Each structure stands twice: as C-alpha cells, then as structure tokens.
Amino acid sequence: MGTSARTHLVWDWNGTLLDDTHAVVGATNAAFAEIGLAPITVEQYRENYRVPIPTFYERFLGRLPTDAEWERMDVVFHDHYTGLRIACGLTEGVAELLAGWPAAGRSQSLLSMYGHEHLVPVVREFGIERHFVRVDGRTGPSGGSKTLHMERHFAALDGIAPEHAVIIGDAVDDAVAAAHVGARAVLYTGGSHSRAGLEVAGVPVVDTLAEAVALAAEIVR
C-alpha cells in the first residue's frame, strides 16, 4: 500500500468543515457588547484572531480581560453561538470529500475545540459521523490551544501515527498542534484567519477544502 493510501486526515470543525465564521463573529460581538466594546467585522476578526482567546480580546480591549470579564464573555459567546449556529451549513463540497477519502482505503477523524457534548450531536445532525474513525471535541475550559487535545486525540487513534497524518484546519493553532505531535498541516482560508495570518505558520495555505485534501494526499509521500 502506498503512503498516500494510508494518509490519515484530522479535520477541524469550526470554520473548516462547518461554515460558521459569521456565526462566530456574531457571537464575538455579543461578548464584546457585554463589556462595552464596539462590534467588529469578519475582516477585523480574521486579521486579529489568535489563541488563547483572551489574548485575542486584548487586541480590542487594550488589556487582557479580567477573570470576571472573561467568564461573562465566554458565557455570552456560547449562548449566542448556539442560536446562530443553527443557520450554518457544511462548507461547500464537504459531504463529497468526507465520503471520497475513506473510499480509497484511507481514514479520517475530527478534532475540535468546540465542546465535546455539543460537537457530537451536531456532527450526527449533519449525517457525517460515519465517515470518521473518531470524533473528539474539547473537554475542560474553553479558550485555550489545541496542542494537548491533539496529543490525546492521537493517543486514542488505534495504530495511526502522526507522521502519516495531515491536519486540515483554519487556524495557525492547527499547524502548531500538528507540529507538536509530528504531523503535517494544511490551512484553509475560509475560517478564522486571513491568508496573510495563516502564512506565518509556514505550512501550505489553500482556498478550498478540495485543494486541502488533494495536497494532503501528496505531502506525506
């Protein structure tokens, strides 16, 4: 079996498989309003986004939010996101890409910073859970990096080595987490960052998920 035939994909959810950037920005603006900050545009969000999330808020607040402010903003963000997410669909071509990858004998999984208890039902609603060997959402507090979650994800993937995997996501943090475990990454411009913001990660950047999948099949050869 060739290397590309055993390449494993680890998909990100928000801003990658799920086309929800406008919902995320809407929920962010609700959180901003909670402490008197003016709303931002999608472009401003993409130009300034970073993790941990409090450091993203710092760019607009001029300081890190206090613990009390962060807790209030986090609650408001998730409350509003839950309502706005209902109108979001999968990114164009996702259903076909997810079905096509395992058809060639390859595997894929899903790792998200969206809370696990919320992620799994949504993935099931879209009817795509069967395409993944594993679906993991965030456990523990929100707002952090994906790095430790990526470690746990690979520890739970039976017989799949990071060096045979490509992470497809929309954030620099996806590339950081991939490098941490020894996997490769391809970043997609349709989510949380501008192209320029993604390019600082030093990994391939693409404008469609079809491009990401095609590239993933090649870069671990």
Secondary structure by P-SEA (a helix, b strand, c coil): ccccccbbbbbbccccccccaaaaaaaaaaaaaaabbbbbcaaaaaaccccaaaaaaaaaacccccaaaaaaaaaaaaaaaaaaacccccccaaaaaaaaaacccccbbbbccccaaaaaaaaaaacccccccccccccccccccaaaaaaaaaaaccccccccbbbbcccaaaaaaaaaacccbbbbccccccccccccccccccccaaaaaaaaacccc
